[in-house]
Amino acid sequence: MTGARASVREVETPVGPARVHLTRAPHARGSLVLGHGAGGGVEAPDLLALTALADEGWAVALVEQPWRVAGRRVAAPPGQLDQAWLAVLAALTRGRAALPHPLVVGGRSAGARVACRTAAAVGADAVLALAFPLHPPGRPEKSRAQEALEVTGAGTPLLVIQGETDPFGGPEEVRAALGEAPEVVRVAGAHGFAKGAPGVLDAARAWLAARLG
């Protein structure tokens, strides 16, 4: 990456060490902090695709939750995910080496839920949700819409990038559940998106430019 530098650091949290994979442009003009899903890690193609934004002046941090760092196969409960995330964001946004604002938080699937639940607590300027799991497959009555509605209800910009055949809720379901406040972008594929996550980077880039300049 031209001009951008990659580094890895561990951050202690109340539920064990997390790991932050940071790609930072010199004189970064904003920060994008993203978490992974329950079925994978920071190597997800859509998350990796977004690190290209470092070449455009963003600091991009991919956060590996403690359960993944510890080598466990089953994700931690939501409360523990939130605790770890809050500790990581505190470490990244304080002190002399703090990441710059505007601060955009987000992630894919379970990581998107964590970012939505904690957006107000970390002072996020916007939220980017990849494959937001609106409900478990086949269980639309088990809606998680309220987590995203807390973001839009606070007036915080929200972008949802959703696979057109996502069994956790397609783009139309997300629009119906969340109303007009968030921007919802349809991309090819299901919950994991199509191979190579085409369209994700372009959608995020355009939204960031329009919302945060």
C-alpha positions in Angstrom: 0.0 0.0 0.0 1.5 3.3 -1.0 2.4 5.4 2.0 0.4 3.3 4.4 2.0 1.3 7.2 0.6 -1.9 8.7 1.1 -2.9 12.3 -0.4 -5.4 14.8 -0.9 -4.8 18.5 -2.5 -6.6 21.4 -5.0 -4.8 23.7 -5.9 -6.0 27.1 -9.6 -6.3 27.7 -11.8 -7.5 30.6 -12.3 -10.8 28.8 -8.7 -11.4 27.5 -6.4 -9.9 25.0 -7.8 -8.6 21.6 -5.6 -8.0 18.6 -5.7 -4.9 16.4 -4.5 -5.1 12.8 -4.0 -1.4 11.8 -3.2 0.0 8.4 -2.6 3.7 8.8 -1.9 6.4 6.2 0.5 9.1 7.2 -1.6 12.1 8.4 -4.8 10.1 8.4 -7.9 12.2 8.1 -10.3 9.8 9.8 -10.5 6.3 11.2 -12.5 3.1 10.4 -12.6 0.5 13.1 -14.2 -2.9 12.1 -15.0 -6.1 13.9 -15.4 -9.6 12.4 -18.3 -12.0 12.5 -19.1 -15.0 14.7 -18.1 -17.5 11.9 -14.8 -16.0 10.9 -12.1 -13.5 11.6 -10.5 -10.4 10.2 -9.4 -12.2 7.1 -12.9 -12.0 5.7 -12.6 -10.7 2.1 -14.9 -7.7 2.6 -12.9 -6.5 5.7 -9.6 -6.9 3.9 -11.0 -5.0 0.9 -11.7 -2.0 3.1 -8.1 -1.7 4.1 -7.5 -0.2 0.7 -9.1 3.0 2.2 -5.7 3.5 3.9 -4.4 4.6 0.6 -7.1 7.3 0.6 -6.2 8.8 3.9 -8.0 6.6 6.4 -6.6 4.7 9.4 -8.3 1.2 9.1 -8.2 -1.0 12.2 -9.5 -4.6 12.0 -10.2 -5.8 15.5 -9.8 -9.5 16.4 -12.0 -10.4 19.4 -10.4 -12.2 22.4 -12.2 -15.5 21.6 -10.5 -15.6 18.2 -7.1 -14.6 19.7 -7.5 -17.4 22.2 -8.1 -19.9 19.4 -11.7 -20.8 20.4 -14.2 -21.8 17.7 -17.3 -20.6 19.4 -18.0 -16.8 19.7 -18.3 -15.2 23.1 -21.7 -14.0 24.3 -22.8 -10.5 23.2 -22.0 -8.9 26.6 -18.4 -10.1 26.4 -18.0 -9.0 22.8 -19.2 -5.5 23.8 -16.8 -5.3 26.8 -13.8 -6.2 24.6 -14.8 -3.8 21.9 -15.2 -0.9 24.3 -11.8 -1.6 25.8 -10.2 -1.7 22.3 -11.9 1.5 21.2 -10.7 3.2 24.4 -7.2 2.1 23.7 -7.3 3.3 20.1 -8.9 6.7 20.7 -6.9 8.0 23.7 -3.4 9.2 24.2 -0.7 10.6 21.9 -1.2 7.9 19.3 -5.0 8.1 19.3 -6.7 7.5 15.9 -8.1 10.6 14.4 -11.7 11.6 14.0 -14.1 11.3 12.3 -14.5 7.9 13.8 -16.4 5.3 11.9 -17.1 2.0 13.6 -18.6 -1.2 12.1 -18.0 -4.7 11.1 -19.5 -7.7 9.5 -22.4 -9.7 10.9 -21.9 -10.1 14.7 -19.3 -7.4 14.5 -21.8 -5.0 13.0 -24.2 -5.7 15.9 -21.5 -4.9 18.4 -20.7 -1.6 16.6 -24.3 -0.6 16.6 -24.9 -1.5 20.3 -21.8 0.5 21.4 -21.8 3.4 18.8 -23.1 6.0 21.3 -20.7 4.8 24.1 -17.6 5.2 21.9 -18.7 8.5 20.3 -18.9 7.2 16.8 -19.5 9.7 14.0 -20.9 7.0 11.7 -21.5 3.2 11.6 -20.8 0.8 8.7 -22.6 -2.5 8.9 -21.6 -5.3 6.6 -24.1 -8.2 6.3 -26.2 -7.0 9.2 -27.9 -10.1 10.7 -31.4 -8.8 10.9 -32.7 -12.1 12.2 -31.6 -15.8 12.4 -32.3 -17.6 9.1 -35.9 -18.6 8.9 -36.8 -16.7 12.1 -37.9 -13.2 11.1 -39.8 -12.8 14.4 -36.4 -12.8 16.1 -35.6 -9.3 14.8 -32.4 -7.4 15.9 -33.6 -4.2 14.2 -33.6 -2.3 17.4 -29.8 -2.5 17.6 -29.5 -0.6 14.3 -32.4 1.7 15.2 -30.5 2.9 18.2 -27.9 4.2 15.8 -30.3 6.0 13.5 -32.5 7.2 16.4 -29.5 9.0 17.7 -29.0 10.8 14.4 -25.8 8.9 13.6 -25.3 8.0 9.9 -25.6 4.3 9.2 -24.7 2.4 6.0 -25.8 -1.2 5.6 -24.2 -3.3 2.8 -26.3 -6.4 2.4 -26.1 -9.4 0.2 -29.0 -9.8 -2.2 -29.8 -13.3 -1.0 -28.7 -13.0 2.6 -30.7 -15.6 4.7 -30.3 -13.3 7.7 -32.3 -10.7 6.0 -32.0 -9.3 2.4 -31.8 -5.6 1.5 -35.5 -5.2 1.2 -36.1 -6.7 4.6 -33.5 -4.4 6.1 -35.1 -1.4 4.5 -38.5 -2.4 5.7 -37.3 -2.9 9.3 -35.1 0.2 9.6 -37.0 2.8 7.6 -35.5 5.6 5.5 -32.7 6.7 7.9 -30.0 4.3 7.0 -28.5 3.9 3.5 -28.9 0.3 2.4 -26.7 -1.0 -0.5 -27.4 -4.3 -2.3 -24.3 -6.3 -3.3 -24.1 -9.7 -5.0 -24.1 -12.9 -2.9 -25.5 -14.1 0.4 -24.3 -13.5 4.0 -20.7 -13.8 3.0 -21.2 -11.8 -0.2 -19.9 -13.0 -3.6 -16.3 -14.0 -4.0 -14.0 -11.1 -3.6 -16.8 -8.9 -2.1 -17.3 -6.9 -5.2 -18.9 -3.6 -4.7 -18.2 -3.3 -1.0 -15.2 -1.0 -1.3 -16.9 1.2 -3.8 -20.1 1.5 -1.7 -18.1 2.3 1.5 -15.9 4.8 -0.3 -18.8 6.7 -1.8 -20.7 6.8 1.5 -17.7 8.0 3.4 -17.1 10.8 0.9 -20.7 11.9 0.9 -21.2 11.7 4.7 -17.8 12.7 6.1 -16.0 14.4 3.2 
